[in-house]
Amino acid sequence: MRKMELKMSDIDKGDRTIDPKLLEILVCPLTKTPLTYNKETQELVSEQACLAYPIRNGVPIMLVDEARNTNAD
């Protein structure tokens, strides 16, 4: 099994990104569909569920209760 690394130097930067390998394996917990990364809002977005999961301190919070409804925008 491959070990994924998210360096603290990447997390501490104001210009945060998400590891592309992590994005490949994460799916929406509600719909099981792929997510897209919104760099501006620091969220992983499920277009099908209309939910945006926050990324806090470099850690994706993959809880439906913590997700923002994107229909409200």
N, C-alpha and C positions, 0 to 999 in steps of 0.2 A: 504494500500500500504506500502511495506517495504521501509525503508530508508536505502540507501547504504552509507557507510562511508569509506572514504579514509583518513586515518590519516596523518597529516602533518609530523609526525615522519617517516612514510613510504615514503613520497614524498622526504623528505630532505636527506634520506640515499643515498649513492653512489650506493648501491645495491637495485635498484628500482624494484618493482613488480607491477602488476595490480591486482585489486580486482577480484577474480575468479567469483563472482556474476555479476560484470560489464561485464566481458568477455563473460559470458553466454548470455547476452541480446544484446550486440553490434553485428551488422552485417555490411557487406560492403554496403555502400550507393548506389553503382552502381549495384551490383549483388544480394544483399539481402542474401548473403551466410555467414556462420560463419567465424570468423577471428581466426588466431592463433597469440599468443604473442611471439615476438622475443625479449628476454631479452637483448641480446648483443647489438642490434641496437635500442632498445626502440621503437619498432614499432608494430603495429597490421597489420598482413599480410593477404591479400585476395589472395589465391592461384588461384582462378578462374579468377579474374580480373587482376592478376599479378601486384597488387598495394600494397604498404606498407604505412600505415598511421602513421605519427609520433605521439609520446607521448611527450608533452612538459610540464615540471613542473608537471608531474603526470596527465595531461589532454590529453585524446586522441583527436587528430585533425581529425575529420571525414569528411574532405572535399576532393573531388576527385582532385581538383586543387592543394592541398597541398601534395598529395600522391606521393611517389616515384615509378617509373616504375621498377619492379623487373626483367623485361626482359633485361634491360640495364646492369645487373650484369654479 
